[in-house]
C-alpha cells in the first residue's frame, strides 16, 4: 500500500549493497560466484552489477567484477545519507504515533 514502494526500494538497495560488499571482499568475482555466495538468482546479480557499474562502484574485468573508483567516496557519504534517512523515519514514526486512533 503506502509503504510498499519504499520497502521495494530498500530491498533493492540491500541487494546492491550485498553485491558491492562481496565484490570488495572477493574481487575479482563473476556472476556465478556472486550468485552462489549471496544466494541470489543470476539475473538479480546481473542487474545489481549493472547498477553498481553505472555508479562507478564496480568495474568489469576479464576475471570478473572489481571495486570501482567511486567506492571510497560512496562509503564516506553512506553513513551521512543513512543518518538523514533514519531522521526522516523517526519524524514519520512520530507523526504516525500522534494520529488519533
NUGU-36923 format. One record per residue: residue number from 1; residue in one letter; x negated, y negated, z of N, C-alpha, C in turn. Coordinates in nm, 3 decimals. Layout:
BEGIN
+-----+----+---------+---------+---------+---------+---------+---------+---------+---------+---------+
:   i : aa :    n_xx :    n_yy :    n_zz :   ca_xx :   ca_yy :   ca_zz :    c_xx :    c_yy :    c_zz :
+-----+----+---------+---------+---------+---------+---------+---------+---------+---------+---------+
: NUM :  A :       X :       Y :       Z :       X :       Y :       Z :       X :       Y :       Z :
...
+-----+----+---------+---------+---------+---------+---------+---------+---------+---------+---------+
END
This chain:
BEGIN
+-----+----+---------+---------+---------+---------+---------+---------+---------+---------+---------+
:   i : aa :    n_xx :    n_yy :    n_zz :   ca_xx :   ca_yy :   ca_zz :    c_xx :    c_yy :    c_zz :
+-----+----+---------+---------+---------+---------+---------+---------+---------+---------+---------+
:   1 :  X :  -0.083 :   0.117 :   0.000 :   0.000 :   0.000 :   0.000 :  -0.088 :  -0.124 :   0.000 :
:   2 :  X :  -0.078 :  -0.208 :   0.100 :  -0.152 :  -0.333 :   0.104 :  -0.303 :  -0.312 :   0.117 :
:   3 :  X :  -0.342 :  -0.212 :   0.195 :  -0.484 :  -0.188 :   0.221 :  -0.548 :  -0.085 :   0.128 :
:   4 :  X :  -0.468 :  -0.020 :   0.047 :  -0.520 :   0.086 :  -0.040 :  -0.634 :   0.039 :  -0.131 :
:   5 :  X :  -0.621 :  -0.077 :  -0.198 :  -0.732 :  -0.120 :  -0.285 :  -0.862 :  -0.145 :  -0.206 :
:   6 :  X :  -0.849 :  -0.196 :  -0.085 :  -0.967 :  -0.220 :  -0.002 :  -1.031 :  -0.087 :   0.035 :
:   7 :  X :  -0.950 :   0.010 :   0.072 :  -1.000 :   0.143 :   0.105 :  -1.073 :   0.206 :  -0.012 :
:   8 :  X :  -1.016 :   0.189 :  -0.132 :  -1.079 :   0.244 :  -0.253 :  -1.215 :   0.179 :  -0.278 :
:   9 :  X :  -1.222 :   0.048 :  -0.262 :  -1.349 :  -0.023 :  -0.282 :  -1.453 :   0.019 :  -0.179 :
:  10 :  X :  -1.410 :   0.036 :  -0.056 :  -1.503 :   0.080 :   0.048 :  -1.556 :   0.220 :   0.019 :
:  11 :  X :  -1.470 :   0.306 :  -0.029 :  -1.511 :   0.442 :  -0.066 :  -1.614 :   0.439 :  -0.179 :
:  12 :  X :  -1.589 :   0.355 :  -0.277 :  -1.680 :   0.341 :  -0.389 :  -1.815 :   0.283 :  -0.344 :
:  13 :  X :  -1.810 :   0.183 :  -0.258 :  -1.932 :   0.122 :  -0.206 :  -2.011 :   0.224 :  -0.125 :
:  14 :  X :  -1.943 :   0.303 :  -0.045 :  -2.010 :   0.408 :   0.033 :  -2.082 :   0.505 :  -0.061 :
:  15 :  X :  -2.015 :   0.542 :  -0.168 :  -2.073 :   0.636 :  -0.264 :  -2.197 :   0.576 :  -0.330 :
:  16 :  X :  -2.188 :   0.450 :  -0.373 :  -2.304 :   0.384 :  -0.436 :  -2.421 :   0.376 :  -0.339 :
:  17 :  X :  -2.392 :   0.342 :  -0.214 :  -2.499 :   0.330 :  -0.113 :  -2.565 :   0.465 :  -0.086 :
:  18 :  X :  -2.485 :   0.570 :  -0.082 :  -2.542 :   0.703 :  -0.060 :  -2.634 :   0.742 :  -0.175 :
:  19 :  X :  -2.591 :   0.715 :  -0.297 :  -2.675 :   0.746 :  -0.413 :  -2.803 :   0.663 :  -0.408 :
:  20 :  X :  -2.791 :   0.534 :  -0.376 :  -2.910 :   0.449 :  -0.365 :  -3.005 :   0.502 :  -0.258 :
:  21 :  X :  -2.951 :   0.540 :  -0.145 :  -3.033 :   0.594 :  -0.036 :  -3.112 :   0.716 :  -0.082 :
:  22 :  X :  -3.045 :   0.807 :  -0.152 :  -3.111 :   0.929 :  -0.198 :  -3.216 :   0.898 :  -0.306 :
:  23 :  X :  -3.188 :   0.800 :  -0.390 :  -3.288 :   0.762 :  -0.491 :  -3.411 :   0.706 :  -0.422 :
:  24 :  X :  -3.391 :   0.622 :  -0.321 :  -3.504 :   0.564 :  -0.248 :  -3.583 :   0.674 :  -0.177 :
:  25 :  X :  -3.513 :   0.768 :  -0.115 :  -3.578 :   0.874 :  -0.038 :  -3.647 :   0.979 :  -0.125 :
:  26 :  X :  -3.588 :   1.012 :  -0.241 :  -3.634 :   1.129 :  -0.316 :  -3.678 :   1.100 :  -0.458 :
:  27 :  X :  -3.699 :   0.974 :  -0.491 :  -3.735 :   0.937 :  -0.628 :  -3.864 :   1.004 :  -0.673 :
:  28 :  X :  -3.871 :   1.037 :  -0.800 :  -3.764 :   1.031 :  -0.899 :  -3.665 :   1.146 :  -0.880 :
:  29 :  X :  -3.540 :   1.116 :  -0.908 :  -3.436 :   1.217 :  -0.888 :  -3.332 :   1.206 :  -0.999 :
:  30 :  X :  -3.291 :   1.322 :  -1.051 :  -3.195 :   1.327 :  -1.160 :  -3.052 :   1.347 :  -1.111 :
:  31 :  X :  -2.962 :   1.343 :  -1.204 :  -2.819 :   1.354 :  -1.175 :  -2.785 :   1.486 :  -1.106 :
:  32 :  X :  -2.838 :   1.596 :  -1.157 :  -2.804 :   1.727 :  -1.099 :  -2.849 :   1.738 :  -0.953 :
:  33 :  X :  -2.971 :   1.694 :  -0.927 :  -3.022 :   1.699 :  -0.789 :  -2.944 :   1.603 :  -0.700 :
:  34 :  X :  -2.913 :   1.483 :  -0.750 :  -2.833 :   1.387 :  -0.673 :  -2.696 :   1.446 :  -0.640 :
:  35 :  X :  -2.638 :   1.512 :  -0.736 :  -2.508 :   1.575 :  -0.715 :  -2.518 :   1.680 :  -0.606 :
:  36 :  X :  -2.625 :   1.756 :  -0.611 :  -2.646 :   1.862 :  -0.511 :  -2.666 :   1.805 :  -0.371 :
:  37 :  X :  -2.752 :   1.704 :  -0.357 :  -2.785 :   1.652 :  -0.223 :  -2.676 :   1.563 :  -0.165 :
:  38 :  X :  -2.591 :   1.506 :  -0.250 :  -2.483 :   1.420 :  -0.200 :  -2.350 :   1.493 :  -0.189 :
:  39 :  X :  -2.338 :   1.606 :  -0.259 :  -2.212 :   1.678 :  -0.261 :  -2.108 :   1.614 :  -0.353 :
:  40 :  X :  -2.153 :   1.522 :  -0.437 :  -2.063 :   1.453 :  -0.530 :  -2.063 :   1.521 :  -0.666 :
:  41 :  X :  -1.954 :   1.504 :  -0.737 :  -1.945 :   1.556 :  -0.873 :  -2.038 :   1.476 :  -0.964 :
:  42 :  X :  -2.089 :   1.541 :  -1.068 :  -2.183 :   1.478 :  -1.161 :  -2.132 :   1.346 :  -1.217 :
:  43 :  X :  -2.005 :   1.342 :  -1.257 :  -1.954 :   1.220 :  -1.320 :  -1.949 :   1.104 :  -1.221 :
:  44 :  X :  -1.928 :   1.133 :  -1.094 :  -1.929 :   1.027 :  -0.992 :  -2.071 :   0.977 :  -0.969 :
:  45 :  X :  -2.166 :   1.068 :  -0.966 :  -2.307 :   1.030 :  -0.952 :  -2.348 :   0.945 :  -1.071 :
:  46 :  X :  -2.312 :   0.988 :  -1.190 :  -2.347 :   0.916 :  -1.313 :  -2.292 :   0.774 :  -1.309 :
:  47 :  X :  -2.167 :   0.758 :  -1.264 :  -2.106 :   0.625 :  -1.256 :  -2.181 :   0.538 :  -1.155 :
:  48 :  X :  -2.212 :   0.594 :  -1.039 :  -2.286 :   0.518 :  -0.938 :  -2.423 :   0.478 :  -0.990 :
:  49 :  X :  -2.490 :   0.567 :  -1.058 :  -2.620 :   0.533 :  -1.116 :  -2.608 :   0.418 :  -1.215 :
:  50 :  X :  -2.504 :   0.419 :  -1.295 :  -2.483 :   0.311 :  -1.392 :  -2.462 :   0.177 :  -1.322 :
:  51 :  X :  -2.379 :   0.179 :  -1.217 :  -2.353 :   0.056 :  -1.141 :  -2.482 :   0.006 :  -1.075 :
:  52 :  X :  -2.555 :   0.097 :  -1.014 :  -2.680 :   0.060 :  -0.946 :  -2.784 :   0.010 :  -1.046 :
:  53 :  X :  -2.789 :   0.068 :  -1.163 :  -2.884 :   0.023 :  -1.265 :  -2.848 :  -0.118 :  -1.312 :
:  54 :  X :  -2.720 :  -0.145 :  -1.331 :  -2.677 :  -0.278 :  -1.374 :  -2.712 :  -0.385 :  -1.269 :
:  55 :  X :  -2.718 :  -0.345 :  -1.143 :  -2.754 :  -0.437 :  -1.035 :  -2.906 :  -0.441 :  -1.011 :
:  56 :  X :  -2.982 :  -0.373 :  -1.095 :  -3.128 :  -0.363 :  -1.082 :  -3.172 :  -0.298 :  -0.951 :
:  57 :  X :  -3.086 :  -0.214 :  -0.895 :  -3.120 :  -0.143 :  -0.772 :  -3.188 :  -0.010 :  -0.800 :
:  58 :  X :  -3.172 :   0.040 :  -0.921 :  -3.245 :   0.160 :  -0.965 :  -3.291 :   0.138 :  -1.108 :
:  59 :  X :  -3.389 :   0.218 :  -1.148 :  -3.437 :   0.218 :  -1.287 :  -3.444 :   0.362 :  -1.333 :
:  60 :  X :  -3.411 :   0.386 :  -1.459 :  -3.428 :   0.522 :  -1.512 :  -3.574 :   0.548 :  -1.544 :
:  61 :  X :  -3.614 :   0.671 :  -1.530 :  -3.747 :   0.714 :  -1.573 :  -3.731 :   0.850 :  -1.637 :
:  62 :  X :  -3.835 :   0.898 :  -1.700 :  -3.829 :   1.030 :  -1.765 :  -3.801 :   1.141 :  -1.664 :
:  63 :  X :  -3.844 :   1.122 :  -1.539 :  -3.824 :   1.224 :  -1.435 :  -3.695 :   1.205 :  -1.356 :
:  64 :  X :  -3.628 :   1.092 :  -1.374 :  -3.505 :   1.064 :  -1.300 :  -3.505 :   0.921 :  -1.249 :
:  65 :  X :  -3.406 :   0.888 :  -1.170 :  -3.390 :   0.752 :  -1.119 :  -3.496 :   0.719 :  -1.014 :
:  66 :  X :  -3.541 :   0.594 :  -1.017 :  -3.635 :   0.543 :  -0.918 :  -3.581 :   0.409 :  -0.868 :
:  67 :  X :  -3.624 :   0.366 :  -0.749 :  -3.575 :   0.236 :  -0.697 :  -3.609 :   0.122 :  -0.792 :
:  68 :  X :  -3.518 :   0.026 :  -0.798 :  -3.536 :  -0.090 :  -0.884 :  -3.598 :  -0.207 :  -0.810 :
:  69 :  X :  -3.624 :  -0.312 :  -0.885 :  -3.690 :  -0.430 :  -0.831 :  -3.605 :  -0.508 :  -0.731 :
:  70 :  X :  -3.474 :  -0.496 :  -0.740 :  -3.385 :  -0.576 :  -0.655 :  -3.357 :  -0.512 :  -0.518 :
:  71 :  X :  -3.412 :  -0.393 :  -0.493 :  -3.382 :  -0.323 :  -0.367 :  -3.423 :  -0.403 :  -0.243 :
:  72 :  X :  -3.545 :  -0.456 :  -0.235 :  -3.581 :  -0.529 :  -0.113 :  -3.488 :  -0.646 :  -0.082 :
:  73 :  X :  -3.454 :  -0.725 :  -0.182 :  -3.364 :  -0.839 :  -0.162 :  -3.225 :  -0.790 :  -0.121 :
:  74 :  X :  -3.176 :  -0.685 :  -0.188 :  -3.045 :  -0.630 :  -0.155 :  -3.039 :  -0.586 :  -0.010 :
:  75 :  X :  -3.141 :  -0.513 :   0.036 :  -3.142 :  -0.464 :   0.173 :  -3.153 :  -0.579 :   0.273 :
:  76 :  X :  -3.226 :  -0.683 :   0.236 :  -3.237 :  -0.802 :   0.319 :  -3.101 :  -0.869 :   0.338 :
:  77 :  X :  -3.027 :  -0.882 :   0.228 :  -2.899 :  -0.954 :   0.229 :  -2.783 :  -0.867 :   0.277 :
:  78 :  X :  -2.800 :  -0.737 :   0.274 :  -2.689 :  -0.646 :   0.306 :  -2.635 :  -0.671 :   0.447 :
:  79 :  X :  -2.723 :  -0.680 :   0.545 :  -2.679 :  -0.697 :   0.684 :  -2.598 :  -0.825 :   0.700 :
:  80 :  X :  -2.643 :  -0.931 :   0.638 :  -2.572 :  -1.059 :   0.647 :  -2.433 :  -1.049 :   0.583 :
:  81 :  X :  -2.426 :  -0.990 :   0.466 :  -2.297 :  -0.975 :   0.397 :  -2.204 :  -0.883 :   0.475 :
:  82 :  X :  -2.260 :  -0.778 :   0.531 :  -2.179 :  -0.684 :   0.609 :  -2.123 :  -0.751 :   0.734 :
:  83 :  X :  -2.202 :  -0.839 :   0.795 :  -2.157 :  -0.914 :   0.912 :  -2.038 :  -1.003 :   0.876 :
:  84 :  X :  -2.044 :  -1.068 :   0.761 :  -1.932 :  -1.153 :   0.715 :  -1.805 :  -1.069 :   0.696 :
:  85 :  X :  -1.820 :  -0.951 :   0.639 :  -1.705 :  -0.862 :   0.619 :  -1.646 :  -0.822 :   0.753 :
:  86 :  X :  -1.731 :  -0.785 :   0.848 :  -1.683 :  -0.747 :   0.982 :  -1.610 :  -0.862 :   1.050 :
:  87 :  X :  -1.658 :  -0.985 :   1.031 :  -1.590 :  -1.101 :   1.089 :  -1.451 :  -1.118 :   1.029 :
:  88 :  X :  -1.440 :  -1.098 :   0.899 :  -1.309 :  -1.106 :   0.833 :  -1.215 :  -0.997 :   0.886 :
:  89 :  X :  -1.269 :  -0.877 :   0.903 :  -1.188 :  -0.767 :   0.956 :  -1.139 :  -0.802 :   1.096 :
:  90 :  X :  -1.225 :  -0.860 :   1.178 :  -1.185 :  -0.899 :   1.314 :  -1.072 :  -1.001 :   1.310 :
:  91 :  X :  -1.083 :  -1.100 :   1.220 :  -0.975 :  -1.200 :   1.208 :  -0.844 :  -1.135 :   1.164 :
:  92 :  X :  -0.853 :  -1.044 :   1.070 :  -0.733 :  -0.973 :   1.022 :  -0.671 :  -0.893 :   1.136 :
:  93 :  X :  -0.754 :  -0.826 :   1.216 :  -0.704 :  -0.747 :   1.329 :  -0.635 :  -0.838 :   1.432 :
:  94 :  X :  -0.690 :  -0.955 :   1.455 :  -0.629 :  -1.050 :   1.548 :  -0.492 :  -1.094 :   1.498 :
:  95 :  X :  -0.483 :  -1.123 :   1.368 :  -0.355 :  -1.163 :   1.310 :  -0.254 :  -1.050 :   1.323 :
:  96 :  X :  -0.296 :  -0.930 :   1.287 :  -0.206 :  -0.814 :   1.293 :  -0.158 :  -0.792 :   1.436 :
:  97 :  X :  -0.247 :  -0.805 :   1.533 :  -0.211 :  -0.782 :   1.673 :  -0.114 :  -0.888 :   1.724 :
:  98 :  X :  -0.115 :  -1.006 :   1.663 :  -0.027 :  -1.113 :   1.708 :   0.110 :  -1.112 :   1.643 :
:  99 :  X :   0.131 :  -1.021 :   1.550 :   0.262 :  -1.011 :   1.483 :   0.361 :  -0.948 :   1.578 :
: 100 :  X :   0.474 :  -1.019 :   1.601 :   0.576 :  -0.962 :   1.692 :   0.627 :  -0.827 :   1.641 :
: 101 :  X :   0.649 :  -0.739 :   1.733 :   0.698 :  -0.606 :   1.697 :   0.842 :  -0.589 :   1.739 :
+-----+----+---------+---------+---------+---------+---------+---------+---------+---------+---------+
END
